[in-house]
Amino acid sequence: MNREVARAGRFPALMLLAQLVLLGCNLISAHAGLESLHTAISIAIPVLMAGIVMIWAMHLRQRSGVVRLTALIGFAFWAVLAALTLADQLARVPVPPPW
């Protein structure tokens, strides 16, 4: 019984650790001075975090096809919004202040 409890608690702990590592990567990339890559990295990290949440917290592995399809459509819609945000950020031209 103890092995089953330990095994059941290991997966959530690994998912939490992965979320914390990605959070640390996000903080490091914010202060690293990567300028042009910062926006792409800042969008890629939440995509990975959302994938972890979809797999672990939403239990998509055990759900039916309709629930998986709904989650996929929602994630695809979020990806379109993220792509539009990225395109907007990359298309901006920095304007120096007039003084």
N, C-alpha and C positions, 0 to 999 in steps of 0.2 A: 504494500500500500504506500509506503514512503517513497518508493521509486516513482510511482504514478503521480504522486503529488509534486515531487521534485520536477518530473518531466513536464507536467502541466504548467508549472510556474516558470519554467525556463523560457518558453517562447515569448510570453509577454515581457519578460525581463530583457530579452534580446531586442524586441521591438522598441522598447523604451530606450535602450542603449543606442540603437540605430537612430532614433529621433533626436536624442541628445547630441550624438556625434554630428548629425546634419545641422543641428542648431549651432553647434560650435563652428562648423565650416562656414555657415552663413555669417556669423559674427567675425570670423577671421577675414572672409572675403570683403566685408564692409570696411574693415580698417586696413586692408592690404594695399590700397591704392592701385587697383587694377583698371581704373577708368573705363575703357571701352568694354572689357569683359565683365565688369561688375553687374551690369543689368542682366546679361545672359546667365551668369552664375546665380544671381538672386532669383531668377525665375526657375532655373533647373533644380535648385535645392528644394523649393516647395513642391515641385512636381514629384520628386522622389518621396518627400514626406507624405504627400497625398496618396501615393501608391501604397506606402506602408499602412496608412490608415485604412485604405480600401481593402487591403488583404487581411489585416488583422482585426480591426475594430468592426468592420462591416461583415465579416465572416463570408466573403464572397465565394470562397472555395466550396462552402456547403450549401449555398443558396441555389434557387432554381434559375433557369435560363432567363426568365423575365426580369428578375432582380438584377442579374448580371448585365443584361442589355440596358436596363435603366441606368445603372451605375456607369456603364460605358458611354452612353449618350451624354450623361451629365459631365463626365470627365472630358469628353470630346468638346462639349460646349465651353468648358473652362479652358481647354487648350486653345480654342479659337480666340477667346477673350485675352488670354496671355500672349498669343501671337500678335494681336492688334496692339496691345500695350507695348510689347517689345518693338514693334515697327514704329510706333509713335516716339518712343524714347530714342531709338537709333536715328530717326529722321530729323530730330531737332538740331539746330545749329546754335552753338553757344554764342550769345550776344554779349560782348563786353559792356560793362557799365560806361556811361558817357563821361565820367570824371576821370 
